[in-house]
Amino acid sequence: MTSFISTRDTSTPPTPFTFQQAIELGYAPDGGLFVPETFHAFTATEIRAYIERIKLKEKDKDQCAPPATTGEITAATPPPLTYAELAFDILKKFIREEEIPRDDLREICEAAMATFAGKNTTATSSTSHDGRINAVPVKLLKTAKHPQTNIHVAELFHGPTFCFKDFGQQFTIRLLEYFAFKEQKSKLVIVSTTGDTGPAALRAVADAAESRKEKLQARRSCSGAGTTTSGSVENEKDNLLSIIVSHPEGQISNLQRRQMTTVFSSAVKTCVFQGGGDDLDDIIKKISLENSDKVTGVNSYNIGRPIAQIVHYFWSYLQVTAGQGTRSAAGAAAGDEKGGKDPPVTRESKLLPPVDFAVPSGALGNLTAGWFAKKLGLPVKRFITGTNVNDITFRTFTTGKFQKAENMVKNLAEAMNIQVPYNFERLLYYAATASSCGETAAHTVQRKMEELERTNKYELVEEVFAWFRENGFSPNSYRISDEEIVQVIREAASEEIQLEGGNLQATGCEETNNTSMVLCPHSACGVRAAWNFCDKEKMRTEQVVQEDERHYGDKVIEMKNTGADTASTKTTTTPDEGVPIIVLATASWCKFEEVVEQAFGTSCDRRETSHDRTSTAASGSTSSSGASTSGAAVAQEQRRAEAAAACSTSASSISTAASSAEECKEATTAGASFKRTGKSLIVPPLPQAAALLMTLPERPYDLKLWKEDVGDWETQFKKLVLQSICS
C-alpha cells in the first residue's frame, strides 16, 4: 500500500505519511503538497474487464445462461459495474485497510454516490434505463463546422451542486468525517472558492452530517434508553465538522453565491473578499499549518481531491471505449511503481485503445487527477488544456515559463481565475523526478517555489520541460477568449447530440438524441481547446503568441522548443483520427445563466424567480406555465416561507435550504427556450434545487475583507477561525 510524501521533502529517504495524515493535514508540514509515493496500476486485463461490465444491463444480472457472445450474465460473472464500486477499487489502492476497513470504505463510496441520486441534485436525470445511476453521462459532439466524429463530452455536473467538484468533495469530506469520528476530534474545514469548490464542500459537509445523524439515531434506538457511560452512543456528537467558505467579491454567479449564503447554521461561516480568486490562499495556508491538528482545507491542494477525481477519468473512458469496442492500438503503458518513466509498451497494453482528455483548467487539480489516472494504467495519450484569458497554464505549457500575471482580467469563465495554480507543483515534482538535473525532484521543487515567492516567476530547464511534451501536456494548451466561449456555446447548442456508453443511456436526460447540448462557459473552453487541437491551422507550431503588455509585462512570449522536429513533439501535436477526445464538462449551464443568455441574445423563458416576482405581479401577466401571476406569487411565497422555516437548523447540524426542501413536489422548473435566427433551441429546465435557491433569503457574511484593510486580513481571518474552532 502506498505512502504519501511531500513535494518539498529533501531528506533521504523522504518522510512517509499515511493517507489519514495527508488528507487531514492538507499541506505538508514543510509547505509542500502530498503525492503518492507509489502507484499500483491496474493491468490491461482488469481495465478490459471493466469495459465489459460497463456494457452489461442490470436486468441481465439474474440470468444464468452459459456465457455467449451476447454478453449474458452467469452466476460466475461479475455484475454490471457501478461508479461507487469503481471508486472503491481505486481508493483502496491509496488507503490502508487498518486506516479504513474495506467494508467501511465501501460504505463511504456508496454514501457519497447516493447524493447523486436525489431528484433535487442534478440538472437532469442521471439514472439509466435499467436503474443504475450514471453519474457521468458521455455524449458525442459533432457540429457542421467541426465534424470530427470522435469528440465526446463527459458531463461531470450531475451532482448536488451541479459541478464536477461534487465528486472530489463528497468523497474527501466523508473521509475527513470518518477520521474525525474515529478519533472523536472536531475539525474545521477552510475553503477558498472561485465559485464551485465552496458550494460543493458546504453541501458535502451538510450531507455527511445528515448521514451521521441518521446513523447515530438508529444506533441509539437500538442501544436502548439509559446508556450514558462515557464513550457510549448517547455521548457521541452528531457532527464534528464545521466549515468556513470564502470567495472573491463579484466573481461568482448569483446561483453560486446563493448555494453558500442560503445556509443557516452555526457550523457554517462565510467570508467575502476583494481581489483575485487566490488572494487569500497564503493566509489560509499559514493558518492551516499553524493549526494543523484542528484545521484542514479541501481545495485541490488536499490530496483527497485529485485522488477522488481519478474515478471520473476511468468512468468516462470506460463508457467511450464500451461504445466503440476494444480495438488493438498502441495505448500508453501503465505507470511504474514510482515516479519516473513509464515501462515499455507491452503486448497486453496494446489492446487498450488510447484516449485524449480535454480539460478546462484553473488550479490544475482536475488535470493532476488525470495524470494520476494515467499512472494507474489508463491509456491517456494527451492532456489538452483550455484556459480563460487569465492563462498561466497556457503560457507555462507553451513556453516553459511560469509567470504570475500582474493583474486578473474579468471574463465569462471566472471559476478558472487562478494566478498561481498550486497543483502545478505536483506535476513539476513528477517532471523533475523523470529528468536528470543533478538534484532530487524535491530540491528542484523547493528551489522553484522559493524563486516564485521572490520574483513571481520561474523557468523550466529543458530536461524538465521535455517531460511535459513527452507526456502530452505541451504544447496542447489553448487560451480561450470570451468571444470564443460565446461562439462555442452557440455552435454546440445548434446541433443534435448522441449518447455514448453502451447500455448506460440516461433516460430523462436534459439532452436526448433529438435535442441540443448547452455548455457552461468553462466547459466551452474545454470544447474549444479540443476543436483547436483538431484544427491543423491552429497548431501550436505555427503560432507566435502576442500578449497585452499591461497584463503580462511581456509583449511577445517566445515559443520554447515546440517545433515538430522531434519524434516526441510529433506525437503530441498531430491529431490521430482513431483516438477519441473526451472533453470534461465541469459544470451545468444553470450556474451561469447570464452567460448562456448572452450567447443566445435572449433571456430564459421560465417561471418567475425572486428577482422578477414584484414586476410580474404588478403587471398582472401570466406565467410561462399558464398559471395566473397572482397564483404563482402565492405559491412562491408559500415555498419561500417553508424554506425559511427549514433553514432554522440547530447549532449541531447543517441543513441546506435546498436539501431541506426535498419534499417540495413543485418548484420553479419550467422548461427554457432560447431562440436564435428563428430556430428554437430547447434547453433543459432549471433543477428544482437551483430554481428554489433563487427564492430563498440570504444570510449576511460573517466576514468582509476590503482592499483598504488588506494589511489586517490575516488578523481578521484568524479571529473568524478561532471563533469557529471554539463554537
C-alpha positions in Angstrom: 0.0 0.0 0.0 1.3 3.4 -0.9 2.5 6.1 1.4 2.5 9.9 0.8 5.4 12.2 0.6 5.9 16.0 0.3 6.9 17.6 -3.0 9.4 19.6 -1.0 10.9 17.0 1.4 14.6 16.9 0.6 15.5 14.3 3.2 16.7 10.9 2.2 14.5 9.0 2.3 11.6 11.4 2.4 9.3 11.1 5.5 6.3 8.9 4.7 2.7 9.9 5.7 -0.4 7.8 5.8 -3.5 8.7 3.8 -5.2 9.9 7.0 -2.3 12.1 7.9 -2.1 13.5 4.4 -5.8 14.3 4.0 -6.1 15.8 7.5 -3.0 18.0 7.1 -3.9 19.3 3.6 -0.5 20.9 3.2 2.6 19.0 4.2 4.5 20.4 7.3 7.2 21.8 5.0 4.7 23.7 2.9 4.7 21.2 0.0 1.9 19.2 -1.4 1.4 15.5 -0.8 1.9 13.0 -3.7 1.6 9.2 -3.7 5.0 7.6 -3.3 4.0 4.7 -5.5 1.2 3.8 -7.9 -0.2 0.2 -8.0 -1.6 0.3 -11.5 -4.5 -1.7 -12.9 -3.5 -4.3 -15.5 -4.9 -4.0 -19.1 -6.8 -7.2 -18.3 -8.5 -5.6 -15.4 -9.4 -2.5 -17.4 -10.8 -4.6 -20.2 -12.9 -6.4 -17.6 -14.3 -3.1 -16.5 -15.2 -2.3 -20.1 -17.1 -5.5 -20.5 -19.0 -4.8 -17.3 -20.0 -1.3 -18.4 -21.8 -2.9 -21.4 -23.9 -5.2 -19.2 -27.5 -4.4 -18.4 -28.8 -4.6 -14.8 -31.7 -6.8 -15.9 -29.2 -9.4 -17.1 -27.9 -9.9 -13.6 -30.2 -12.7 -12.7 -29.7 -14.6 -15.9 -27.7 -17.8 -15.5 -27.4 -18.9 -19.1 -24.0 -20.2 -20.3 -21.7 -17.4 -21.4 -22.0 -16.4 -25.0 -21.1 -13.7 -27.4 -24.2 -11.8 -26.4 -22.6 -10.8 -23.1 -25.2 -12.6 -20.9 -24.6 -12.7 -17.2 -23.9 -16.0 -15.4 -23.6 -16.8 -11.7 -19.8 -16.7 -12.1 -19.7 -13.4 -14.0 -19.4 -10.1 -12.0 -22.5 -7.9 -12.1 -22.7 -4.6 -14.0 -20.1 -2.0 -12.9 -21.3 0.9 -10.7 -19.5 4.2 -10.1 -19.3 3.5 -6.4 -17.7 0.2 -7.0 -15.1 1.7 -9.3 -14.4 4.4 -6.8 -13.9 1.7 -4.1 -11.4 -0.2 -6.3 -9.4 3.0 -7.0 -9.4 4.4 -3.4 -8.3 1.2 -1.8 -5.1 1.5 -3.8 -4.2 4.5 -1.7 -5.8 3.7 1.7 -4.5 1.1 4.1 -7.1 -1.3 5.4 -6.0 -0.6 9.0 -6.9 3.1 8.3 -10.3 2.3 6.9 -11.6 -1.3 6.9 -12.8 -2.3 3.5 -16.4 -2.6 4.5 -16.3 1.0 5.8 -14.6 2.3 2.7 -17.2 0.6 0.5 -20.0 2.2 2.6 -18.3 5.7 2.3 -18.2 5.3 -1.5 -21.8 4.2 -1.7 -22.9 7.1 0.6 -21.0 9.6 -1.5 -22.6 8.5 -4.7 -26.1 8.3 -3.1 -26.1 12.1 -3.1 -26.1 12.0 -6.9 -29.5 10.2 -7.0 -31.8 12.7 -5.4 -34.4 14.5 -7.6 -33.0 17.9 -6.5 -29.4 17.1 -7.2 -28.9 17.2 -10.9 -29.7 19.4 -13.9 -31.0 16.2 -15.4 -31.9 12.7 -14.5 -28.7 10.7 -14.2 -30.4 7.3 -13.9 -30.1 4.8 -16.7 -33.0 2.9 -18.2 -32.0 -0.1 -16.2 -32.0 1.6 -12.9 -28.3 2.3 -12.4 -27.1 5.8 -11.6 -24.9 7.1 -14.4 -23.0 9.8 -12.6 -21.2 10.9 -15.8 -23.2 10.6 -19.0 -20.9 10.8 -22.0 -22.2 12.2 -25.3 -20.8 12.5 -28.8 -20.4 16.1 -30.1 -20.4 16.7 -33.8 -21.2 20.0 -35.5 -21.3 21.3 -39.0 -18.2 23.4 -38.5 -16.4 20.7 -36.6 -17.5 17.4 -38.0 -14.8 15.3 -36.1 -16.7 12.2 -35.1 -14.5 11.3 -32.1 -15.0 14.2 -29.7 -17.1 13.3 -26.7 -18.4 15.3 -23.8 -18.3 13.8 -20.3 -20.9 15.6 -18.1 -19.4 15.9 -14.7 -22.2 18.2 -13.3 -24.9 15.8 -12.3 -24.1 16.1 -8.6 -25.7 18.0 -5.7 -24.3 21.4 -6.7 -24.2 20.9 -10.4 -20.4 20.8 -10.9 -17.5 18.3 -11.1 -16.3 19.4 -7.6 -19.1 17.3 -6.1 -17.1 14.2 -7.0 -14.0 15.3 -5.1 -15.8 17.0 -2.2 -18.3 14.2 -1.4 -15.6 11.7 -1.1 -13.0 13.9 0.6 -15.4 15.4 3.2 -16.8 11.9 4.0 -13.3 10.6 4.5 -12.4 13.5 6.8 -15.7 13.0 8.7 -14.9 9.3 9.1 -11.5 10.1 10.6 -12.9 12.8 12.8 -15.4 10.4 14.4 -12.8 7.7 14.6 -10.6 9.9 16.7 -13.5 11.8 18.3 -11.9 15.2 17.4 -13.6 18.1 15.8 -12.2 19.5 12.6 -12.6 22.9 10.9 -12.6 22.9 7.1 -11.4 26.1 5.3 -12.3 26.6 1.7 -11.5 29.4 -0.7 -13.6 29.3 -3.8 -13.9 30.9 -7.2 -17.5 29.6 -7.5 -17.7 25.8 -7.4 -15.5 24.4 -4.7 -17.2 26.3 -1.9 -20.8 25.2 -2.6 -19.6 21.6 -3.2 -17.7 21.5 0.1 -20.5 23.0 2.0 -23.1 20.7 0.6 -20.8 17.7 1.3 -20.4 18.7 4.9 -24.2 19.0 5.1 -24.8 15.6 3.5 -22.2 13.9 5.7 -23.7 15.5 8.9 -27.2 14.3 7.9 -26.0 10.8 7.2 -24.1 10.7 10.5 -27.2 12.0 12.4 -29.4 9.3 10.9 -26.8 6.6 11.7 -26.5 7.7 15.3 -30.2 7.9 15.8 -30.5 4.3 14.5 -27.8 3.1 16.8 -29.3 5.0 19.8 -32.7 3.4 19.2 -31.1 0.0 19.0 -28.9 0.5 22.2 -32.0 1.4 24.3 -32.5 4.2 26.7 -30.4 4.9 29.8 -27.0 4.2 28.2 -25.0 7.2 29.4 -21.5 5.9 30.1 -18.5 7.7 28.6 -17.9 6.6 25.0 -21.4 5.3 24.5 -23.6 6.1 21.6 -25.6 8.5 23.8 -22.5 10.7 24.2 -21.4 10.7 20.5 -21.8 14.0 18.7 -24.0 14.3 15.6 -21.4 16.4 13.8 -17.7 17.1 14.3 -17.0 19.1 11.1 -17.5 22.8 10.6 -16.7 24.9 7.6 -15.6 28.4 6.6 -16.1 29.3 2.9 -14.6 32.4 1.3 -14.9 33.8 -2.2 -13.8 36.9 -4.2 -16.5 39.7 -4.5 -18.3 39.9 -7.8 -16.5 36.9 -9.4 -19.1 34.2 -8.9 -22.6 33.8 -10.3 -25.8 34.5 -8.4 -26.6 30.9 -8.1 -23.1 30.0 -6.8 -23.4 32.7 -4.2 -26.8 31.6 -3.1 -25.6 28.0 -2.7 -23.5 29.3 0.1 -25.5 32.2 1.6 -28.8 30.4 1.9 -27.4 28.0 4.5 -28.3 28.9 8.1 -26.2 27.1 10.6 -23.7 27.9 13.4 -21.4 25.3 11.8 -21.2 27.4 8.6 -19.4 30.7 8.2 -18.9 32.7 5.1 -16.4 35.3 4.0 -16.2 37.6 1.0 -13.0 39.5 0.0 -11.9 41.9 -2.7 -9.3 40.7 -5.1 -8.3 37.6 -7.2 -9.5 34.1 -6.6 -6.3 33.0 -4.9 -5.6 36.2 -2.9 -6.5 34.6 0.4 -4.6 31.4 -0.3 -1.3 32.4 1.5 -3.3 33.3 4.6 -5.2 30.1 4.6 -2.1 28.1 4.1 -0.3 29.8 7.0 -3.3 29.3 9.4 -3.7 25.7 8.3 0.0 25.0 9.0 -0.2 26.7 12.4 -3.3 24.8 13.4 -2.9 21.5 11.6 -4.4 19.5 14.4 -7.7 21.4 14.2 -7.9 22.9 10.8 -7.7 21.5 7.3 -8.6 22.6 3.8 -10.3 20.9 0.9 -9.2 22.9 -2.0 -7.4 20.8 -4.6 -4.1 21.1 -2.7 -5.6 18.4 -0.4 -4.5 15.1 -1.9 -8.0 13.7 -1.3 -9.4 15.8 -4.1 -7.3 14.7 -7.1 -7.4 11.0 -5.8 -11.2 11.1 -5.7 -11.4 12.7 -9.1 -9.3 9.9 -10.7 -12.6 7.9 -10.8 -14.4 10.1 -13.4 -11.5 9.7 -15.8 -11.8 6.0 -15.7 -15.6 6.0 -15.8 -15.8 8.3 -18.9 -13.0 6.3 -20.6 -14.9 3.0 -20.0 -18.1 4.4 -21.5 -16.5 5.7 -24.6 -14.5 2.5 -25.1 -17.5 0.3 -24.4 -19.4 2.2 -27.1 -16.7 1.9 -29.7 -15.4 -1.6 -28.8 -11.9 -2.5 -27.6 -9.6 -2.4 -30.6 -5.9 -3.1 -31.0 -4.0 0.2 -30.6 -0.7 1.3 -29.2 -2.1 2.6 -25.9 0.1 4.2 -23.3 1.6 1.7 -20.9 0.6 1.6 -17.2 2.6 3.8 -14.8 5.5 2.2 -13.0 5.6 1.8 -9.2 7.3 5.1 -8.5 7.6 8.5 -10.2 9.6 8.4 -13.4 9.4 7.0 -16.8 6.6 4.6 -17.8 7.6 1.0 -18.5 7.7 -0.1 -22.2 4.5 -0.8 -24.1 3.6 -4.5 -23.7 1.6 -6.7 -26.0 -1.2 -6.7 -23.4 -1.3 -2.9 -23.1 -1.6 -2.5 -26.9 -5.1 -4.0 -26.5 -6.3 -0.9 -24.7 -7.3 1.9 -27.1 -5.7 5.3 -26.2 -7.6 8.4 -25.4 -7.1 12.2 -25.2 -8.7 14.3 -22.5 -9.5 18.0 -22.9 -9.6 19.7 -19.5 -10.8 23.2 -18.6 -8.0 24.3 -16.3 -7.8 26.6 -13.3 -5.8 25.3 -10.2 -5.0 22.1 -12.2 -6.5 19.7 -9.6 -8.6 18.0 -12.3 -5.6 17.8 -14.6 -3.5 16.3 -11.8 -6.2 13.7 -11.2 -5.9 12.8 -14.9 -2.1 12.3 -14.5 -2.8 10.0 -11.5 -5.3 8.1 -13.7 -2.6 7.6 -16.3 -0.2 6.3 -13.6 -2.9 3.8 -12.6 -2.9 2.4 -16.1 -5.4 4.5 -18.0 -4.0 4.8 -21.6 -4.1 8.6 -21.8 -2.1 9.9 -24.7 -2.5 13.6 -24.4 -3.9 16.2 -21.9 -5.4 19.1 -23.9 -6.0 22.1 -21.6 -8.3 25.1 -22.1 -7.9 28.3 -20.0 -9.7 31.6 -20.0 -7.8 34.9 -20.6 -6.1 34.6 -17.2 -3.9 32.0 -18.8 -0.9 31.0 -16.7 -1.4 27.3 -17.7 -1.4 28.1 -21.4 1.8 30.2 -21.0 3.6 27.6 -19.0 2.8 24.7 -21.2 3.7 26.6 -24.4 6.8 28.5 -23.2 8.1 26.7 -20.1 7.9 30.0 -18.2 5.7 30.0 -15.1 5.0 33.7 -14.5 2.3 35.2 -12.3 0.2 37.8 -14.2 0.3 41.4 -13.0 -3.5 41.5 -12.7 -6.6 39.5 -13.3 -8.9 40.2 -16.3 -12.6 39.8 -15.8 -14.1 37.2 -18.2 -17.0 34.8 -18.7 -15.3 31.8 -17.2 -14.3 33.2 -13.9 -14.2 29.9 -11.9 -10.8 29.4 -13.6 -9.4 32.8 -12.5 -6.2 31.5 -10.9 -2.9 33.3 -10.9 -0.8 30.5 -9.3 -2.3 27.0 -9.9 -0.9 25.2 -6.9 -1.3 21.7 -8.4 1.4 22.6 -11.0 3.8 21.9 -8.1 2.7 18.2 -8.2 3.2 18.0 -12.0 6.6 19.7 -11.6 7.6 17.1 -9.0 6.9 14.3 -11.4 8.6 16.1 -14.2 11.7 16.7 -12.1 11.7 13.1 -10.9 11.9 11.9 -14.5 14.6 14.3 -15.6 18.3 14.1 -14.8 19.0 17.6 -13.4 21.7 16.7 -10.9 19.4 17.1 -7.9 16.4 15.4 -6.4 12.9 16.3 -7.5 12.2 17.8 -4.1 15.2 20.0 -4.3 14.0 21.3 -7.8 10.5 22.0 -6.5 11.8 23.7 -3.4 14.1 25.9 -5.4 11.4 26.9 -7.9 8.9 27.7 -5.2 11.4 29.9 -3.4 12.1 31.6 -6.7 8.4 32.1 -7.4 8.0 33.7 -3.9 10.8 36.1 -4.6 10.2 37.0 -8.2 6.7 35.8 -9.1 8.1 33.6 -11.8 10.5 30.8 -12.7 11.6 29.0 -15.9 11.7 25.2 -16.5 15.0 23.8 -17.7 14.9 21.8 -20.9 15.1 18.4 -19.2 12.1 19.2 -17.1 10.1 20.9 -19.9 10.7 17.9 -22.1 8.6 15.8 -19.7 5.6 17.9 -20.3 6.0 17.4 -24.1 6.6 13.7 -23.8 3.5 13.1 -21.7 1.2 15.1 -23.9 0.7 18.3 -21.8 2.8 20.5 -24.0 2.1 22.2 -26.4 -1.5 21.1 -26.3 -2.8 24.1 -24.3 -5.1 26.9 -25.6 -6.2 30.3 -24.3 -9.9 30.9 -25.0 -11.4 34.4 -25.3 -14.9 35.4 -24.2 -15.9 35.7 -27.9 -14.8 32.1 -28.5 -16.7 30.9 -25.4 -20.0 32.5 -26.7 -19.4 31.1 -30.2 -18.8 27.6 -28.8 -22.0 27.7 -26.7 -24.0 28.7 -29.8 -22.4 26.1 -32.1 -22.8 23.2 -29.7 -26.4 24.1 -29.0 -27.2 24.2 -32.7 -26.5 20.6 -33.3 -28.0 17.3 -32.2 -26.0 15.1 -29.9 -25.7 11.3 -29.4 -25.4 9.5 -26.1 -22.5 7.2 -25.5 -21.7 4.4 -23.1 -23.3 1.2 -24.3 -26.3 0.4 -22.1 -25.8 3.4 -19.7 -28.2 5.6 -21.6 -29.7 8.1 -19.2 -33.4 8.4 -19.9 -34.9 11.8 -19.0 -31.6 13.5 -19.6 -31.5 17.1 -20.4 -30.2 16.2 -23.8 -31.6 13.2 -25.7 -30.8 12.1 -29.2 -33.1 14.9 -30.6 -32.0 17.9 -28.6 -29.1 20.2 -28.3 -26.2 20.4 -25.9 -25.9 23.5 -23.7 -22.4 24.1 -22.3 -21.3 26.3 -19.3 -18.5 28.8 -20.2 -15.8 26.6 -18.6 -16.9 23.5 -20.4 -16.9 25.6 -23.6 -13.2 26.3 -23.0 -12.6 22.6 -23.0 -14.6 22.0 -26.2 -12.9 25.0 -27.9 -9.5 23.5 -26.9 -10.4 20.2 -28.4 -11.5 21.8 -31.6 -8.4 23.9 -31.8 -6.3 20.8 -31.3 -8.1 19.1 -34.2 -7.7 22.1 -36.4 -4.3 21.9 -38.1 -4.4 25.7 -38.9 -4.2 26.3 -35.1 -1.3 24.1 -34.3 1.0 25.5 -31.7 3.9 25.1 -34.0 2.5 27.8 -36.3 1.7 30.4 -33.7 3.6 33.3 -32.2 1.9 34.4 -29.1 1.1 38.1 -28.9 0.1 39.3 -25.4 -1.0 42.5 -23.8 1.9 44.2 -22.1 -0.4 45.6 -19.5 -1.4 42.1 -18.5 1.8 40.1 -18.6 4.6 42.6 -18.8 6.0 40.8 -21.8 4.9 42.0 -25.3 5.9 38.7 -27.0 6.2 35.3 -25.4 8.6 33.2 -27.5 7.8 29.6 -28.0 10.2 27.3 -26.4 11.3 24.3 -28.5 7.8 23.4 -29.6 8.5 22.7 -33.2 7.7 19.4 -34.9 11.3 18.4 -35.4 11.4 15.7 -32.8 9.5 12.4 -32.5 8.2 13.3 -29.1 6.8 16.6 -30.3 5.1 15.0 -33.3 3.2 12.6 -31.1 1.8 15.4 -29.1 0.9 17.9 -31.9 -0.7 15.7 -34.6 -4.3 14.7 -34.1 -4.9 10.9 -34.6 -8.1 10.0 -36.5 -8.8 7.0 -34.3 -8.1 8.5 -30.9 -11.2 9.8 -29.1 -11.0 13.1 -27.3 -13.1 13.3 -24.1 -13.9 16.8 -23.0 -14.6 17.2 -19.3 -17.7 19.3 -19.0 -17.2 20.7 -15.5 -20.5 22.5 -14.6 -24.1 22.8 -15.6 -25.2 25.8 -17.6 -27.7 26.7 -14.9 -24.9 28.1 -12.7 -24.0 30.6 -15.4 -27.4 31.5 -16.8 -26.3 35.1 -17.7 -23.6 33.8 -20.0 -25.9 31.4 -21.8 -28.4 34.2 -22.2 -25.7 36.4 -23.7 -24.8 33.6 -26.1 -28.3 33.4 -27.4 -29.2 37.0 -27.2 -32.3 36.5 -25.2 -33.4 35.8 -21.7 -34.5 32.4 -20.4 -38.3 31.9 -20.6 -39.1 30.2 -17.3 -41.2 30.7 -14.3 -40.6 33.8 -12.2 -37.8 33.9 -9.5 -37.4 36.2 -6.6 -35.8 38.8 -8.9 -38.8 39.3 -11.1 -41.6 38.5 -8.7 -42.5 42.1 -7.9 -42.5 43.3 -11.5 -44.6 40.4 -12.9 -47.1 40.7 -10.1 -47.6 44.4 -10.7 -48.2 43.8 -14.4 -50.7 41.0 -13.8 -49.1 38.9 -16.6 -49.3 35.2 -17.0 -46.5 32.8 -16.1 -45.0 30.5 -18.7 -46.8 27.5 -17.3 -50.2 29.2 -18.0 -51.0 29.8 -14.3 -52.0 33.3 -13.2 -49.3 35.5 -11.8 -51.1 36.0 -8.6 -51.5 32.3 -8.1 -47.8 31.7 -8.9 -46.8 34.5 -6.5 -48.8 33.0 -3.7 -47.3 29.6 -4.3 -43.9 31.2 -4.5 -44.4 33.0 -1.2 -45.6 29.8 0.4 -42.5 27.9 -0.8 -40.3 30.8 0.5 -41.9 30.6 3.9 -41.5 26.8 4.1 -37.8 27.1 3.0 -37.1 29.8 5.5 -38.6 27.6 8.3 -36.5 24.8 7.1 -33.4 27.0 7.4 -33.8 27.3 11.1 -31.5 24.4 12.0 -30.0 23.5 15.3 -26.5 24.6 16.2 -25.2 21.0 16.0 -26.4 20.2 12.5 -26.1 21.6 9.0 -29.0 21.7 6.6 -29.0 23.5 3.3 -32.3 25.1 2.3 -32.3 23.2 -0.9 -31.9 19.8 0.7 -34.5 20.7 3.3 -36.9 21.3 0.5 -36.6 17.8 -0.9 -40.3 17.2 -0.2 -41.3 20.0 -2.5 -43.4 18.4 -5.2 -43.3 21.5 -7.4 -40.5 24.1 -7.8 -39.7 26.6 -10.5 -38.8 24.0 -13.1 -40.4 25.1 -16.3 -38.5 24.4 -19.5 -36.5 27.2 -21.1 -36.3 28.1 -24.7 -33.5 30.1 -26.3 -34.3 31.4 -29.8 -31.7 32.4 -32.4 -32.2 33.2 -36.1 -35.7 31.8 -36.0 -34.7 28.4 -34.6 -36.0 27.4 -31.2 -33.4 25.6 -29.2 -34.9 23.7 -26.3 -32.7 23.6 -23.3 -33.3 21.7 -20.0 -35.4 23.0 -17.1 -33.6 24.5 -14.2 -33.0 21.9 -11.5 -35.6 22.1 -8.7 -32.9 22.9 -6.1 -31.4 25.7 -8.4 -34.8 27.3 -9.0 -35.7 27.2 -5.3 -32.4 28.8 -4.3 -33.4 31.9 -6.3 -36.4 32.4 -3.9 -34.7 31.9 -0.6 -33.5 34.6 1.9 -29.7 35.1 2.1 -27.8 35.3 5.3 -25.2 38.1 5.8 -21.5 37.3 5.5 -19.6 36.6 8.7 -16.6 38.5 7.5 -15.9 41.0 4.7 -12.3 41.8 3.7 -11.8 45.0 1.7 -8.7 46.1 -0.2 -8.1 49.2 2.0 -7.7 46.8 5.0 -5.5 44.2 3.3 -2.8 44.6 5.9 -5.3 43.4 8.5 -6.7 40.5 6.6 -4.7 37.8 8.4 -5.7 39.1 11.8 -9.4 39.3 10.9 -9.5 35.8 9.3 -7.6 34.3 12.2 -10.3 35.7 14.5 -13.0 34.0 12.4 -11.1 30.7 12.5 -10.8 30.8 16.3 -14.5 31.6 16.7 -15.3 28.6 14.5 -12.9 26.3 16.4 -14.3 27.3 19.8 -18.0 27.2 18.8 
